[in-house]
Amino acid sequence: MENSGGIQASLSGRYATALFELARESKSLPQVEASLATVRQALDESADFKALTSSPLVSRGDAAKAIAATAQALKLDVTTGNFLGVLAQNRRLGQLPAIIRAFRQLAAAHRGETTAEVTSAHPLDAEQVDALKAQLRTRLGRDVNVDLSVDPSLLGGLVVKIGSQMIDSSIKTRLNSLAQAMKG
């Protein structure tokens, strides 16, 4: 897997790679991927869950208990539930968004797919996502999955990352460039 070398260089990448290998060996890749999508959605939608994963004030034991209860409530597969427990014990729950991103990259590469990380200032609707996928398909000559996130600080436009390639059409970057040009 050509992508795994770069991914393994980071802490979150090493965790994602370990989970990916475990899921692949146990033939539970689709279940783990679905569970991680559920976790990501919970991180986006639940302030309490996000606080649990990012607060340094939560003890290891409390975090592990809360994660176990959350895994059960979200109906996560056993592998993902156990993995979240390990993250809680190792105080690495804050790395969860990066781990999920890296895992998705590994899974997509395993299936021979390309994934674009797309950050927008506002949530994209289904029609906009379809149009973006069509443009990326035309540009790359193959289907592209999109990993969407929202960053209001962009003000408008998009930032699209595909591997090491980045397309930045955000208003924030344009304003920064204009400010630099005016400084001379």
Salt bridges, closest charged atoms under 4 A:
GLU21 OE1 - ARG24 NH2 2.86
GLU33 OE1 - ARG111 NH1 2.68
GLU113 OE1 - ARG111 NH2 3.13
ASP143 OD1 - ARG137 NE 2.64
ASP147 OD1 - ARG40 NH1 2.13
ASP147 OD1 - ARG104 NH1 3.14
